[in-house]
Amino acid sequence: MPYNITNNVGWWFPDPIQQAVNSNPNQGGYRFNPAPQYDFGVKGDFGAIARLMISQQPTISLTFNTSNYAAYQRTFQQNSYWGVSILGIPIAGGSQSYYQSTSSYNSQSSTVTVTMTPVGATTPVTATDQLANVVGAEINWPGASASANRAGI
């Protein structure tokens, strides 16, 4: 929430940071002394999350070609626990494991479809064990100008 000086509500007040980063030595106002080693520009190392998009774990279905369903069944048991990573980044695993997986075999196409379902709303989940995955974030660089921030989104 933006800081409101009249009623002392909120905490986000980036104006002094922007003024200090872009200070003019011949004028008064906010200044850093000594100058910090941060990159205050857009995509620099001093930013704050402006907006965050989160989501529950997705339901994932994978289809495999196999001519030996019995061998598949021995390797992967139905209703087992699964962990998932995309590009090496774990999105489910350990305490974030998928609760249930089911598989089905299509004899005409010789394919097995595995469907992994996350913990649903019907399963008792304590407030501290509830999870959400970050889908995306918008970053605001308080040392950059408003037009530079808009261009960097």
KAVENUR-V43251 format. One record per residue. N is the residue number from 1. RES is the residue in one small letter. SS is DSSP state (@ for helix, = for strand, . for the rest). PSI is psi in degrees with one decimal (* if undefined). D_CENTER is the distance of its C-alpha to the mean C-alpha in Angstrom with 1 decimal. Layout:
((N:RES:SS:PSI:D_CENTER) (N:RES:SS:PSI:D_CENTER))
This chain:
((1:m:.:132.2:21.2) (2:p:=:145.8:23.5) (3:y:.:133.3:26.3) (4:n:=:109.2:29.6) (5:i:.:-25.6:32.6) (6:t:.:-34.6:35.1) (7:n:.:6.8:33.7) (8:n:.:37.7:31.5) (9:v:=:143.9:28.5) (10:g:.:175.1:24.9) (11:w:.:-20.2:23.7) (12:w:=:112.2:21.9) (13:f:.:78.4:24.7) (14:p:.:-10.0:23.8) (15:d:@:-46.6:27.4) (16:p:@:-34.3:29.0) (17:i:@:-46.9:26.5) (18:q:@:-41.0:27.0) (19:q:@:-40.4:30.8) (20:a:@:-39.3:30.9) (21:v:@:-40.1:29.1) (22:n:.:30.6:31.4) (23:s:.:152.2:34.5) (24:n:.:120.4:38.0) (25:p:.:-19.3:40.3) (26:n:.:1.8:43.2) (27:q:.:160.8:41.6) (28:g:.:174.1:40.6) (29:g:.:-168.7:37.1) (30:y:.:141.1:34.1) (31:r:.:150.9:34.1) (32:f:.:133.5:32.5) (33:n:.:108.4:35.1) (34:p:.:167.0:34.6) (35:a:.:129.1:32.2) (36:p:.:161.3:28.7) (37:q:.:15.9:27.4) (38:y:.:151.9:24.1) (39:d:.:104.4:23.3) (40:f:.:-3.9:22.9) (41:g:.:172.1:22.7) (42:v:.:132.1:20.0) (43:k:.:19.6:17.4) (44:g:.:-163.8:19.3) (45:d:.:16.7:18.2) (46:f:.:92.4:18.6) (47:g:.:169.9:16.0) (48:a:=:147.5:14.3) (49:i:=:125.0:11.4) (50:a:=:-41.7:13.4) (51:r:=:148.1:11.2) (52:l:=:130.3:7.7) (53:m:=:124.1:7.2) (54:i:=:162.6:6.3) (55:s:=:158.7:8.5) (56:q:.:166.7:10.7) (57:q:.:140.8:11.1) (58:p:.:158.3:13.1) (59:t:.:128.0:16.8) (60:i:=:130.8:17.7) (61:s:=:130.0:21.3) (62:l:=:136.9:22.8) (63:t:=:127.9:26.4) (64:f:=:144.1:28.7) (65:n:=:128.4:32.3) (66:t:.:143.0:34.7) (67:s:.:-5.6:38.4) (68:n:.:85.2:38.5) (69:y:@:-33.2:36.6) (70:a:@:-41.4:38.4) (71:a:@:-38.1:37.0) (72:y:@:-46.3:33.5) (73:q:@:-36.8:34.1) (74:r:@:-34.5:35.3) (75:t:@:-46.1:32.2) (76:f:.:117.2:29.6) (77:q:.:141.7:30.5) (78:q:.:153.6:29.5) (79:n:.:37.1:27.4) (80:s:.:173.9:26.0) (81:y:.:141.1:22.7) (82:w:=:151.9:20.1) (83:g:.:149.7:17.0) (84:v:=:138.2:14.9) (85:s:=:147.4:13.3) (86:i:=:123.7:12.7) (87:l:.:35.7:14.3) (88:g:.:0.3:14.6) (89:i:=:115.3:11.0) (90:p:=:125.5:11.4) (91:i:=:-9.5:9.4) (92:a:=:133.5:12.5) (93:g:.:157.8:15.4) (94:g:@:-124.0:17.6) (95:s:@:-8.9:17.1) (96:q:@:16.6:14.3) (97:s:.:151.8:16.9) (98:y:=:138.2:17.7) (99:y:.:-37.0:20.7) (100:q:=:142.7:22.9) (101:s:=:142.4:23.7) (102:t:=:153.8:26.8) (103:s:=:151.5:28.7) (104:s:=:148.5:31.4) (105:y:=:131.8:34.0) (106:n:=:105.8:35.5) (107:s:.:-27.5:38.9) (108:q:.:-38.9:39.8) (109:s:.:-1.4:36.9) (110:s:.:47.5:36.6) (111:t:=:149.3:32.8) (112:v:=:130.3:30.7) (113:t:=:123.6:27.6) (114:v:=:126.7:25.1) (115:t:=:122.1:22.8) (116:m:=:125.5:20.1) (117:t:=:130.8:19.3) (118:p:.:171.7:16.8) (119:v:.:127.4:18.3) (120:g:.:177.3:19.6) (121:a:.:-19.1:20.7) (122:t:.:-17.7:24.2) (123:t:.:131.8:23.5) (124:p:.:119.7:23.9) (125:v:.:123.8:20.7) (126:t:.:158.4:21.0) (127:a:@:-34.9:18.8) (128:t:@:-16.8:17.7) (129:d:@:-1.1:16.7) (130:q:.:140.7:14.6) (131:l:.:154.8:11.1) (132:a:.:147.6:8.1) (133:n:=:139.7:5.1) (134:v:=:124.1:2.0) (135:v:=:-40.0:4.6) (136:g:=:164.2:5.5) (137:a:=:148.3:7.2) (138:e:=:128.6:10.9) (139:i:=:140.7:12.6) (140:n:=:129.2:16.2) (141:w:.:102.4:18.6) (142:p:.:-18.2:21.3) (143:g:.:-12.9:23.9) (144:a:.:159.5:23.9) (145:s:.:163.2:25.8) (146:a:@:-40.1:24.5) (147:s:@:-36.5:25.6) (148:a:@:-37.1:23.8) (149:n:@:-43.5:20.5) (150:r:@:-41.0:21.0) (151:a:@:-28.6:21.9) (152:g:@:-7.1:18.8) (153:i:.:*:16.3))
